[in-house]
């Protein structure tokens, strides 16, 4: 894995990893922009923009968003950021497909895909999208090569530079990377989701496919700040999707039962070094896996972005810590998630 470094004014070091075969080197702690769009409770645009600017100050050069985050609001905030940071390298990955009222393979037609791309081009104020990812489509779609041919055609037309997929299941990821045009796979990977590190990481590395670790903090569970008394707003997916009412339940707390997650977190806390928060420790755990290109935690404020970025400076976890985390996963979490995703 190739690394470069960048420094902010306070001396914090940001490291970079190669993103598959794209030629880009992206910050290993990058920026996930779901929270600044919607479904995470109240968010102030001024705070969101300040968080985005702080990310760039800290050396972050990769932002992940989607056309449905706030119905394009997240994309438009990123466009504003780029206007205000002219000349700086800011690679934007967006996603397409969840605008469908119902997920079907037929919905990923050339007409729909083209329309979604055109909408994102408008929102992001650009004539070519850096990276487009299919946004957790149905499993059956991965067995329809014509969908990927449409994406190839959009690359040839100059509408997108590269494309990838965002998946729910390891099986989907393994099938997706059989298509030569798939440059990246975005998959849930965190202390509560170990399965991707098995066969999929090995195959992705062999094919030189970039891996974006999404939901890295298990919807905030792995920050250690949640409790049985925590209250979530009605428009926060941690309230309205806790049992999969709106979309895949694995997107919320990584599919782990809330009380079970809290119990596991208490044991993980005992492993923390003195100078790290649980969130930083959880992000550093992800970076222990060389196949991962970057983690994409969300940040709604500059302080959250700073805390996330600081995780890259933690020393590697010890063999004992890694073993203990596997034991905690086996004790509390494995039976709930390992076979499902």
Residue frames as qw, qx, qy, qz and C-alpha x, y, z in Angstrom:
[[0.000, 0.888, 0.460, 0.000, 0.00, 0.00, 0.00],
 [0.434, 0.352, -0.007, 0.829, 1.43, 3.38, -1.03],
 [0.308, -0.795, -0.419, 0.312, 1.31, 6.24, 1.47],
 [0.289, 0.499, -0.026, 0.817, 1.85, 9.98, 1.23],
 [0.330, -0.559, -0.564, 0.510, 1.38, 12.52, 4.00],
 [0.063, 0.677, 0.180, 0.710, 0.00, 16.03, 4.42],
 [0.354, -0.245, -0.559, 0.709, 0.19, 18.36, 7.40],
 [0.105, -0.877, -0.376, -0.280, -2.23, 20.88, 8.79],
 [0.081, 0.791, -0.253, 0.552, -1.11, 23.94, 10.71],
 [0.641, -0.619, 0.325, -0.317, -1.14, 22.03, 14.01],
 [0.027, -0.536, 0.843, 0.035, 1.10, 19.27, 12.69],
 [0.775, 0.077, 0.552, -0.299, -1.53, 16.54, 12.34],
 [0.037, -0.332, 0.804, 0.491, -0.47, 14.04, 9.69],
 [0.799, 0.317, 0.223, -0.461, -2.92, 12.74, 7.11],
 [0.341, -0.258, 0.835, 0.345, -1.93, 9.60, 5.24],
 [0.623, 0.435, -0.176, -0.626, -3.10, 8.59, 1.79],
 [0.574, -0.051, 0.813, 0.086, -3.82, 5.26, 0.15],
 [0.099, 0.144, -0.677, -0.715, -4.23, 4.31, -3.50],
 [0.635, 0.266, 0.374, -0.621, -7.85, 4.07, -4.64],
 [0.843, 0.308, 0.439, -0.035, -7.86, 0.92, -6.70],
 [0.629, 0.165, 0.445, 0.615, -6.73, 1.46, -10.28],
 [0.173, 0.931, 0.323, 0.005, -7.92, 5.07, -10.54],
 [0.544, 0.409, -0.113, 0.724, -4.49, 6.60, -9.95],
 [0.287, -0.780, 0.031, -0.555, -5.93, 8.70, -7.12],
 [0.454, -0.035, -0.700, 0.549, -4.42, 8.68, -3.65],
 [0.393, -0.665, -0.265, -0.577, -7.08, 9.54, -1.10],
 [0.204, -0.507, 0.555, -0.627, -7.04, 10.35, 2.60],
 [0.345, -0.061, -0.935, 0.063, -7.39, 7.20, 4.64],
 [0.017, 0.544, 0.672, -0.502, -9.85, 9.05, 6.88],
 [0.047, 0.255, 0.459, 0.850, -12.15, 10.71, 4.39],
 [0.278, 0.116, 0.318, -0.899, -15.56, 12.39, 4.66],
 [0.010, 0.386, 0.904, 0.184, -18.95, 10.69, 4.54],
 [0.113, -0.037, -0.017, -0.993, -21.64, 13.22, 3.67],
 [0.307, -0.469, -0.793, -0.238, -24.86, 11.39, 4.53],
 [0.318, -0.554, -0.576, 0.510, -25.23, 13.17, 7.86],
 [0.059, -0.357, 0.002, 0.932, -25.01, 16.66, 6.32],
 [0.197, -0.129, -0.639, -0.732, -27.78, 15.78, 3.89],
 [0.670, -0.297, -0.110, -0.671, -30.57, 14.16, 5.87],
 [0.872, -0.176, -0.430, -0.155, -31.74, 11.33, 8.16],
 [0.601, -0.009, -0.544, 0.585, -29.48, 12.19, 11.09],
 [0.280, -0.732, -0.455, 0.423, -31.64, 14.71, 12.93],
 [0.121, 0.984, 0.098, -0.091, -31.18, 18.46, 12.82],
 [0.696, -0.055, 0.192, 0.689, -28.12, 19.71, 10.95],
 [0.055, 0.902, 0.053, -0.425, -27.09, 23.33, 10.39],
 [0.751, 0.604, 0.086, 0.254, -25.71, 24.08, 6.92],
 [0.049, 0.909, -0.348, 0.225, -23.21, 26.53, 8.37],
 [0.631, -0.519, 0.573, -0.063, -21.83, 23.80, 10.61],
 [0.898, 0.243, 0.353, 0.096, -21.83, 21.34, 7.71],
 [0.550, 0.790, -0.092, 0.254, -19.85, 23.69, 5.48],
 [0.218, -0.828, 0.478, -0.197, -17.46, 24.44, 8.32],
 [0.814, -0.254, 0.523, -0.002, -16.93, 20.69, 8.79],
 [0.822, 0.500, 0.194, 0.191, -16.27, 20.26, 5.07],
 [0.267, 0.888, -0.269, 0.262, -13.76, 23.12, 5.05],
 [0.492, -0.673, 0.536, -0.131, -12.04, 21.70, 8.12],
 [0.923, 0.060, 0.372, 0.084, -11.75, 18.37, 6.36],
 [0.661, 0.688, -0.019, 0.300, -9.92, 20.00, 3.46],
 [0.119, -0.882, 0.382, -0.249, -7.71, 21.92, 5.89],
 [0.689, -0.466, 0.548, -0.090, -6.71, 18.60, 7.44],
 [0.048, -0.424, 0.818, 0.386, -5.72, 17.06, 4.12],
 [0.566, 0.322, 0.742, -0.159, -8.95, 15.21, 3.29],
 [0.142, 0.362, -0.484, -0.784, -9.35, 15.08, -0.49],
 [0.245, -0.147, -0.886, -0.364, -12.19, 12.55, -0.86],
 [0.415, 0.059, 0.411, -0.809, -15.87, 13.08, -0.06],
 [0.052, -0.199, -0.947, -0.245, -18.60, 10.48, -0.42],
 [0.393, 0.190, 0.267, -0.859, -22.21, 11.51, -0.96],
 [0.225, 0.307, 0.903, 0.201, -25.37, 10.38, -2.79],
 [0.103, -0.292, -0.403, -0.861, -28.11, 11.94, -4.85],
 [0.499, -0.582, -0.573, -0.290, -30.72, 11.04, -2.22],
 [0.459, -0.312, -0.483, 0.677, -28.96, 12.56, 0.78],
 [0.041, 0.576, 0.273, -0.770, -31.41, 15.34, 1.45],
 [0.578, 0.688, 0.439, -0.006, -32.74, 14.96, -2.11],
 [0.599, 0.595, 0.067, 0.532, -29.51, 16.41, -3.48],
 [0.272, -0.954, 0.036, -0.119, -28.82, 18.79, -0.59],
 [0.742, -0.490, 0.306, 0.341, -25.57, 17.06, 0.34],
 [0.674, 0.317, 0.361, 0.562, -24.34, 17.25, -3.26],
 [0.161, 0.879, 0.182, 0.409, -25.18, 20.96, -3.45],
 [0.496, -0.852, 0.146, 0.083, -23.27, 21.70, -0.24],
 [0.760, -0.206, 0.381, 0.484, -20.24, 19.96, -1.69],
 [0.481, 0.629, 0.324, 0.518, -20.57, 22.03, -4.85],
 [0.157, -0.970, -0.020, -0.187, -20.51, 25.14, -2.68],
 [0.704, -0.582, 0.279, 0.297, -17.39, 23.85, -0.92],
 [0.717, 0.157, 0.390, 0.556, -15.65, 23.37, -4.27],
 [0.232, 0.857, 0.209, 0.411, -16.57, 26.90, -5.34],
 [0.357, -0.919, 0.126, -0.115, -15.06, 28.22, -2.13],
 [0.638, -0.518, 0.499, 0.274, -11.88, 26.08, -2.46],
 [0.716, 0.683, -0.086, -0.119, -10.89, 26.64, -6.10],
 [0.392, 0.706, -0.582, 0.098, -7.78, 24.87, -7.30],
 [0.373, -0.420, 0.772, -0.299, -7.72, 22.27, -4.50],
 [0.373, 0.064, -0.887, -0.265, -7.99, 18.56, -5.17],
 [0.519, -0.001, 0.567, -0.640, -11.41, 17.44, -3.95],
 [0.238, 0.014, -0.895, -0.378, -12.51, 14.08, -5.33],
 [0.561, 0.001, 0.335, -0.757, -16.26, 13.56, -5.00],
 [0.098, -0.079, -0.973, -0.191, -17.92, 10.16, -5.09],
 [0.548, 0.010, 0.189, -0.815, -21.69, 10.12, -5.40],
 [0.236, 0.082, 0.968, -0.023, -24.23, 7.33, -5.65],
 [0.475, 0.124, -0.284, -0.824, -27.27, 6.62, -7.81],
 [0.359, -0.090, -0.904, -0.215, -30.23, 4.28, -7.69],
 [0.109, -0.340, -0.795, 0.491, -32.13, 4.99, -4.50],
 [0.284, 0.175, -0.018, -0.943, -34.36, 7.52, -6.24],
 [0.385, -0.143, -0.806, -0.426, -36.41, 4.57, -7.43],
 [0.608, -0.368, 0.132, -0.691, -39.71, 4.28, -5.55],
 [0.928, -0.198, 0.283, -0.139, -39.11, 0.53, -5.47],
 [0.167, -0.614, 0.719, 0.279, -35.83, -1.27, -6.01],
 [0.890, 0.302, 0.331, -0.078, -35.99, -3.41, -9.16],
 [0.583, -0.151, 0.505, 0.618, -33.39, -4.40, -11.73],
 [0.355, 0.646, 0.537, 0.410, -35.59, -2.87, -14.43],
 [0.144, -0.962, -0.176, 0.149, -35.35, 0.46, -12.65],
 [0.427, -0.613, 0.385, 0.541, -31.63, 0.64, -13.48],
 [0.678, 0.602, 0.382, 0.182, -32.38, 1.27, -17.13],
 [0.521, 0.158, 0.154, 0.825, -30.11, 3.36, -19.36],
 [0.068, -0.718, -0.299, -0.625, -32.73, 6.12, -19.29],
 [0.592, -0.783, -0.182, -0.055, -32.91, 6.21, -15.50],
 [0.754, -0.310, 0.016, 0.578, -29.18, 5.93, -14.95],
 [0.389, 0.370, 0.211, 0.817, -28.55, 8.74, -17.41],
 [0.242, -0.794, -0.267, -0.489, -31.18, 10.93, -15.76],
 [0.701, -0.677, -0.129, 0.184, -29.70, 10.36, -12.30],
 [0.674, -0.069, 0.099, 0.729, -26.23, 11.18, -13.56],
 [0.174, 0.579, 0.257, 0.754, -27.46, 14.38, -15.21],
 [0.453, -0.826, -0.234, -0.241, -29.13, 15.43, -11.96],
 [0.748, -0.519, -0.016, 0.413, -25.93, 14.85, -9.97],
 [0.537, 0.249, 0.188, 0.784, -23.93, 16.75, -12.58],
 [0.089, -0.754, -0.233, -0.607, -26.24, 19.70, -12.01],
 [0.645, -0.748, -0.155, -0.021, -26.16, 19.42, -8.22],
 [0.757, -0.394, 0.115, 0.509, -22.36, 19.15, -8.14],
 [0.206, 0.936, -0.080, -0.275, -21.92, 21.87, -10.77],
 [0.338, -0.481, 0.704, 0.398, -19.59, 19.84, -12.93],
 [0.663, 0.449, -0.321, -0.507, -19.51, 18.34, -16.40],
 [0.707, 0.194, -0.680, 0.000, -18.02, 15.01, -15.31],
 [0.748, -0.592, 0.125, -0.274, -18.56, 13.07, -12.07],
 [0.023, -0.647, 0.757, -0.093, -15.39, 11.69, -10.46],
 [0.092, 0.055, -0.991, 0.077, -16.87, 8.44, -9.18],
 [0.667, -0.137, -0.090, -0.727, -20.42, 7.10, -9.39],
 [0.038, -0.117, 0.970, -0.208, -21.52, 4.13, -7.30],
 [0.530, -0.337, -0.620, -0.470, -24.66, 2.07, -7.69],
 [0.259, -0.409, 0.454, -0.748, -26.45, 2.66, -4.41],
 [0.329, -0.060, 0.868, -0.367, -27.17, -0.72, -2.82],
 [0.603, 0.148, -0.392, -0.678, -29.19, -2.15, -5.72],
 [0.923, -0.120, 0.176, -0.322, -30.98, -5.53, -5.55],
 [0.571, -0.401, 0.688, 0.200, -28.70, -8.56, -5.44],
 [0.739, 0.419, 0.518, 0.099, -30.08, -9.77, -8.79],
 [0.321, 0.930, -0.080, -0.161, -28.72, -6.68, -10.53],
 [0.275, -0.688, 0.630, 0.234, -25.16, -7.96, -10.22],
 [0.561, 0.056, 0.797, 0.216, -26.10, -10.74, -12.62],
 [0.484, 0.793, 0.370, -0.011, -27.18, -8.27, -15.33],
 [0.585, -0.161, 0.233, 0.760, -24.09, -7.19, -17.27],
 [0.237, 0.663, 0.427, 0.568, -26.13, -4.73, -19.34],
 [0.325, -0.926, -0.186, 0.054, -26.31, -2.41, -16.32],
 [0.574, -0.562, 0.259, 0.536, -22.53, -2.24, -16.17],
 [0.488, 0.311, 0.497, 0.647, -22.42, -1.76, -19.94],
 [0.000, 0.908, 0.336, 0.248, -24.57, 1.34, -19.43],
 [0.464, -0.833, 0.089, 0.289, -22.02, 2.64, -16.94],
 [0.625, -0.119, 0.438, 0.635, -19.23, 1.90, -19.41],
 [0.314, 0.643, 0.472, 0.514, -21.13, 3.94, -21.99],
 [0.216, -0.962, -0.164, -0.031, -21.44, 6.85, -19.54],
 [0.592, -0.551, 0.279, 0.518, -17.66, 6.72, -19.03],
 [0.518, 0.203, 0.523, 0.646, -17.12, 6.79, -22.78],
 [0.098, 0.824, 0.428, 0.359, -19.53, 9.71, -23.05],
 [0.318, 0.339, -0.273, 0.842, -17.44, 11.69, -20.56],
 [0.499, -0.660, -0.198, -0.525, -20.23, 11.91, -17.99],
 [0.763, -0.618, 0.182, -0.059, -18.34, 9.92, -15.33],
 [0.161, 0.713, -0.683, 0.005, -14.64, 9.14, -14.86],
 [0.207, 0.156, -0.956, 0.134, -14.99, 5.93, -12.89],
 [0.704, -0.334, -0.135, -0.612, -17.71, 3.82, -11.35],
 [0.126, 0.174, -0.916, 0.340, -18.14, 1.40, -8.51],
 [0.563, -0.448, -0.600, -0.349, -20.81, -0.05, -6.25],
 [0.266, -0.357, 0.573, -0.688, -22.10, 0.35, -2.74],
 [0.586, -0.090, -0.772, -0.228, -23.29, -2.99, -1.43],
 [0.692, -0.516, 0.172, -0.475, -25.12, -4.54, 1.48],
 [0.955, -0.192, 0.222, -0.050, -23.71, -8.06, 1.19],
 [0.373, -0.554, 0.657, 0.350, -20.28, -9.58, 0.75],
 [0.612, 0.262, 0.716, 0.212, -21.71, -11.83, -1.97],
 [0.387, 0.889, 0.242, -0.036, -22.74, -8.74, -3.95],
 [0.126, -0.873, 0.392, 0.260, -19.25, -7.29, -3.60],
 [0.530, -0.259, 0.749, 0.301, -17.62, -10.47, -4.86],
 [0.564, 0.539, 0.601, 0.174, -19.90, -10.59, -7.89],
 [0.187, 0.964, 0.074, -0.176, -19.48, -6.86, -8.63],
 [0.212, -0.766, 0.498, 0.346, -15.70, -7.01, -8.89],
 [0.667, 0.135, 0.670, 0.296, -15.96, -9.58, -11.67],
 [0.436, 0.846, 0.282, 0.125, -16.90, -6.65, -13.92],
 [0.680, 0.085, -0.011, 0.728, -13.69, -5.02, -15.15],
 [0.085, 0.649, 0.121, 0.746, -15.08, -1.49, -14.98],
 [0.600, -0.759, -0.227, -0.110, -15.83, -1.65, -11.25],
 [0.390, 0.584, -0.409, 0.583, -13.09, 0.40, -9.60],
 [0.092, -0.303, 0.598, -0.736, -14.41, 0.59, -6.04],
 [0.524, -0.435, -0.714, -0.162, -16.66, -1.18, -3.58],
 [0.223, -0.429, 0.367, -0.795, -18.24, 0.59, -0.66],
 [0.680, -0.251, -0.683, -0.089, -19.19, -1.83, 2.09],
 [0.557, -0.741, 0.116, -0.356, -20.07, -1.71, 5.78],
 [0.782, 0.112, -0.474, 0.388, -16.94, -2.62, 7.70],
 [0.220, -0.708, 0.328, -0.586, -16.35, -1.92, 11.38],
 [0.079, -0.316, 0.857, -0.398, -15.82, -3.65, 14.71],
 [0.624, 0.147, 0.564, -0.520, -19.38, -4.99, 14.41],
 [0.821, 0.518, 0.049, -0.235, -18.95, -6.22, 10.82],
 [0.425, -0.579, 0.639, 0.275, -15.94, -8.51, 10.33],
 [0.813, 0.254, 0.523, 0.039, -17.01, -10.68, 7.42],
 [0.538, 0.838, -0.076, -0.053, -15.74, -8.44, 4.58],
 [0.127, -0.790, 0.598, 0.049, -12.18, -8.99, 5.81],
 [0.760, -0.095, 0.642, 0.044, -12.35, -12.64, 4.87],
 [0.647, 0.263, 0.590, 0.405, -12.58, -13.67, 1.20],
 [0.318, 0.899, 0.286, 0.094, -13.70, -10.31, -0.19],
 [0.198, -0.909, 0.276, 0.243, -10.68, -8.32, 0.95],
 [0.592, -0.269, 0.652, 0.390, -8.38, -10.93, -0.56],
 [0.534, 0.500, 0.602, 0.319, -10.18, -10.81, -3.91],
 [0.130, 0.980, 0.145, -0.037, -10.41, -7.01, -3.98],
 [0.352, -0.756, 0.428, 0.348, -6.69, -6.72, -3.35],
 [0.607, -0.002, 0.688, 0.397, -5.96, -9.24, -6.10],
 [0.394, 0.660, 0.542, 0.340, -8.07, -7.28, -8.59],
 [0.298, -0.024, -0.059, 0.953, -6.80, -3.89, -7.35],
 [0.222, -0.689, -0.519, -0.455, -10.26, -2.67, -6.37],
 [0.017, 0.341, -0.392, 0.854, -10.55, 0.20, -3.90],
 [0.416, -0.491, -0.763, 0.066, -12.54, -0.40, -0.71],
 [0.157, -0.467, 0.132, -0.860, -14.49, 2.36, 1.04],
 [0.294, -0.252, -0.853, 0.351, -15.41, 1.35, 4.59],
 [0.288, -0.466, -0.186, -0.816, -18.82, 2.84, 5.25],
 [0.709, -0.600, -0.161, -0.333, -20.80, 3.04, 8.51],
 [0.555, 0.356, -0.615, 0.433, -17.40, 2.83, 10.23],
 [0.070, -0.226, 0.611, -0.755, -18.78, 3.85, 13.62],
 [0.156, -0.343, -0.926, -0.001, -21.94, 1.72, 13.46],
 [0.176, -0.727, -0.440, -0.496, -24.27, 4.73, 13.33],
 [0.177, -0.718, 0.275, -0.615, -22.57, 6.26, 16.35],
 [0.903, -0.402, -0.116, -0.096, -22.69, 3.13, 18.50],
 [0.853, 0.001, -0.141, 0.502, -18.91, 2.85, 18.29],
 [0.121, 0.706, -0.177, 0.675, -18.40, 6.39, 19.54],
 [0.433, -0.179, -0.722, 0.508, -19.27, 5.20, 23.04],
 [0.097, -0.067, 0.184, -0.976, -21.57, 8.21, 23.46],
 [0.591, -0.253, -0.428, -0.635, -24.87, 6.37, 23.21],
 [0.109, -0.087, 0.842, -0.521, -26.77, 4.87, 26.11],
 [0.023, -0.448, -0.893, -0.038, -30.15, 3.38, 26.93],
 [0.004, 0.723, 0.416, -0.552, -31.29, 6.91, 27.68],
 [0.146, -0.200, 0.434, 0.866, -30.28, 8.32, 24.27],
 [0.450, 0.646, 0.502, -0.358, -33.13, 9.92, 22.36],
 [0.314, -0.013, 0.586, 0.747, -33.17, 10.26, 18.57],
 [0.336, 0.348, 0.001, -0.875, -35.20, 12.70, 16.52],
 [0.742, 0.365, 0.468, -0.310, -38.12, 11.41, 14.46],
 [0.659, 0.727, -0.139, -0.133, -36.18, 12.13, 11.24],
 [0.112, -0.647, 0.754, 0.003, -33.07, 10.27, 12.44],
 [0.741, 0.163, -0.588, -0.280, -32.73, 6.81, 10.89],
 [0.236, 0.166, -0.854, 0.433, -31.55, 5.53, 14.27],
 [0.414, 0.125, 0.532, -0.728, -35.13, 6.09, 15.36],
 [0.707, 0.351, 0.048, -0.612, -37.21, 5.33, 12.26],
 [0.742, 0.401, -0.502, -0.194, -35.16, 2.46, 10.79],
 [0.327, -0.535, 0.729, -0.274, -34.06, 0.57, 13.89],
 [0.665, 0.037, 0.733, -0.137, -35.93, -2.51, 12.72],
 [0.267, -0.020, 0.742, 0.614, -35.52, -1.97, 8.98],
 [0.339, 0.654, 0.574, -0.357, -38.79, -0.14, 8.45],
 [0.315, 0.850, -0.052, -0.418, -37.41, 2.22, 5.77],
 [0.582, 0.629, -0.510, -0.070, -34.36, 0.45, 4.29],
 [0.790, 0.080, -0.581, 0.178, -31.98, -2.38, 5.08],
 [0.647, -0.756, -0.068, -0.068, -31.70, -2.76, 8.85],
 [0.836, -0.094, -0.025, 0.539, -27.97, -3.32, 8.47],
 [0.297, 0.628, 0.034, 0.718, -27.57, 0.39, 7.72],
 [0.400, -0.739, 0.087, -0.535, -28.62, 1.25, 11.28],
 [0.572, -0.607, 0.517, -0.190, -26.22, 0.25, 14.06],
 [0.175, 0.440, -0.851, -0.229, -24.79, -2.23, 11.51],
 [0.708, -0.108, -0.576, -0.394, -27.79, -4.46, 12.15],
 [0.374, -0.001, -0.793, 0.480, -26.88, -5.08, 15.78],
 [0.421, -0.719, -0.545, -0.097, -29.58, -4.98, 18.43],
 [0.012, -0.840, 0.136, -0.526, -29.27, -1.72, 20.35],
 [0.672, -0.672, 0.246, -0.192, -28.80, -3.18, 23.84],
 [0.947, -0.002, 0.129, 0.293, -26.40, -5.81, 22.51],
 [0.517, 0.652, -0.058, 0.551, -24.35, -3.10, 20.88],
 [0.276, -0.838, 0.219, -0.417, -24.14, -1.15, 24.13],
 [0.870, -0.439, 0.224, 0.011, -22.94, -4.24, 25.99],
 [0.856, 0.259, 0.082, 0.440, -20.24, -4.93, 23.40],
 [0.232, 0.814, -0.103, 0.522, -19.10, -1.30, 23.50],
 [0.561, -0.774, 0.214, -0.201, -18.56, -1.47, 27.26],
 [0.902, -0.221, 0.255, 0.267, -16.08, -4.32, 26.77],
 [0.647, 0.552, 0.088, 0.519, -14.32, -2.56, 23.88],
 [0.116, -0.936, 0.092, -0.319, -13.83, 0.52, 26.05],
 [0.766, -0.586, 0.234, 0.118, -11.56, -1.51, 28.33],
 [0.828, 0.148, 0.254, 0.478, -9.10, -1.84, 25.42],
 [0.271, 0.930, 0.088, 0.231, -8.69, 1.88, 24.79],
 [0.591, 0.102, -0.230, 0.766, -5.29, 3.51, 25.04],
 [0.237, -0.600, -0.428, 0.633, -5.27, 6.53, 27.34],
 [0.047, -0.421, 0.165, 0.891, -4.95, 9.08, 24.55],
 [0.135, -0.081, -0.731, -0.664, -7.79, 7.87, 22.29],
 [0.607, 0.068, 0.252, -0.751, -11.55, 8.09, 22.15],
 [0.655, 0.130, 0.741, -0.073, -13.56, 5.02, 21.27],
 [0.628, 0.738, 0.143, -0.201, -14.43, 6.52, 17.87],
 [0.191, 0.806, -0.544, -0.134, -10.75, 7.07, 17.08],
 [0.411, -0.319, 0.853, -0.035, -9.90, 3.56, 18.23],
 [0.708, 0.381, 0.569, -0.171, -12.68, 2.11, 16.05],
 [0.537, 0.818, -0.113, -0.169, -11.46, 4.02, 13.00],
 [0.032, -0.697, 0.713, 0.069, -7.84, 2.97, 13.63],
 [0.647, -0.042, 0.756, -0.089, -9.01, -0.65, 13.80],
 [0.724, 0.628, 0.244, -0.145, -10.37, -0.32, 10.26],
 [0.324, 0.862, -0.383, -0.075, -7.05, 1.06, 9.04],
 [0.521, -0.457, 0.720, 0.033, -5.29, -2.06, 10.31],
 [0.751, 0.305, 0.582, 0.072, -6.57, -3.77, 7.15],
 [0.242, -0.384, 0.452, 0.768, -4.36, -2.89, 4.18],
 [0.223, 0.379, 0.785, 0.436, -7.07, -3.80, 1.66],
 [0.003, 0.859, 0.472, -0.197, -9.16, -0.85, 2.87],
 [0.399, 0.511, 0.123, 0.751, -8.53, 2.38, 0.99],
 [0.033, -0.280, 0.277, -0.919, -10.32, 4.68, 3.41],
 [0.093, -0.514, -0.791, 0.317, -12.97, 4.95, 6.08],
 [0.017, -0.420, -0.307, -0.854, -15.72, 7.50, 5.49],
 [0.194, -0.504, -0.688, 0.485, -17.10, 8.60, 8.86],
 [0.030, 0.817, 0.391, 0.423, -19.59, 11.45, 8.87],
 [0.359, -0.234, -0.327, 0.842, -18.95, 14.81, 10.52],
 [0.008, 0.831, 0.515, 0.210, -21.52, 17.50, 11.21],
 [0.230, -0.970, 0.053, 0.064, -19.09, 19.93, 12.88],
 [0.402, 0.741, -0.495, 0.211, -15.41, 20.88, 12.55],
 [0.408, -0.544, 0.658, -0.323, -14.70, 19.31, 15.94],
 [0.907, 0.058, 0.382, -0.170, -16.09, 15.96, 14.81],
 [0.754, 0.628, -0.167, 0.094, -13.93, 16.14, 11.70],
 [0.064, 0.750, -0.589, 0.295, -10.84, 16.89, 13.76],
 [0.660, -0.344, 0.603, -0.288, -11.56, 13.99, 16.09],
 [0.931, 0.305, 0.183, -0.078, -12.03, 11.63, 13.14],
 [0.567, 0.738, -0.325, 0.168, -8.83, 12.76, 11.44],
 [0.246, -0.708, 0.603, -0.274, -6.80, 12.30, 14.62],
 [0.927, -0.115, 0.321, -0.154, -7.50, 8.56, 14.49],
 [0.813, 0.538, -0.169, 0.144, -5.00, 8.20, 11.65],
 [0.170, 0.733, -0.526, 0.395, -2.21, 9.23, 14.02],
 [0.784, -0.454, 0.332, -0.263, -2.88, 6.53, 16.60],
 [0.073, -0.474, 0.867, 0.133, -0.29, 3.77, 16.75],
 [0.581, 0.023, -0.718, -0.383, -1.27, 0.40, 15.28],
 [0.799, -0.402, 0.135, -0.426, -3.40, -1.80, 17.49],
 [0.185, -0.483, 0.852, -0.079, -1.54, -4.61, 19.20],
 [0.408, 0.016, -0.874, -0.262, -2.10, -8.28, 18.49],
 [0.078, -0.258, -0.833, 0.484, -3.74, -8.57, 21.90],
 [0.307, 0.369, 0.208, -0.852, -6.15, -5.73, 21.14],
 [0.475, 0.223, -0.562, -0.639, -7.04, -7.21, 17.74],
 [0.320, -0.076, -0.944, 0.021, -7.63, -10.61, 19.33],
 [0.063, 0.303, 0.670, -0.675, -9.80, -9.13, 22.08],
 [0.416, 0.314, -0.079, -0.850, -11.95, -7.31, 19.52],
 [0.478, 0.092, -0.774, -0.405, -12.48, -10.58, 17.64],
 [0.199, -0.178, -0.906, 0.328, -13.48, -12.22, 20.92],
 [0.223, 0.342, 0.403, -0.819, -15.98, -9.47, 21.72],
 [0.473, 0.247, -0.431, -0.728, -17.39, -9.73, 18.20],
 [0.417, -0.006, -0.898, -0.142, -17.81, -13.47, 18.66],
 [0.080, -0.223, -0.796, 0.557, -19.38, -13.10, 22.07],
 [0.221, 0.492, 0.412, -0.734, -21.96, -10.41, 21.26],
 [0.356, 0.579, -0.152, -0.717, -22.29, -9.65, 17.57],
 [0.006, 0.262, -0.861, -0.435, -21.36, -12.51, 15.25],
 [0.200, 0.317, 0.925, -0.059, -24.58, -14.50, 15.65],
 [0.275, 0.719, 0.397, -0.499, -26.67, -11.43, 14.75],
 [0.316, 0.816, -0.155, -0.459, -24.83, -10.24, 11.63],
 [0.269, -0.473, 0.736, 0.403, -22.18, -12.56, 10.21],
 [0.383, 0.216, 0.871, 0.220, -24.51, -14.77, 8.17],
 [0.306, 0.771, 0.491, -0.266, -26.78, -11.92, 7.03],
 [0.289, 0.935, -0.085, -0.188, -24.41, -9.56, 5.24]]
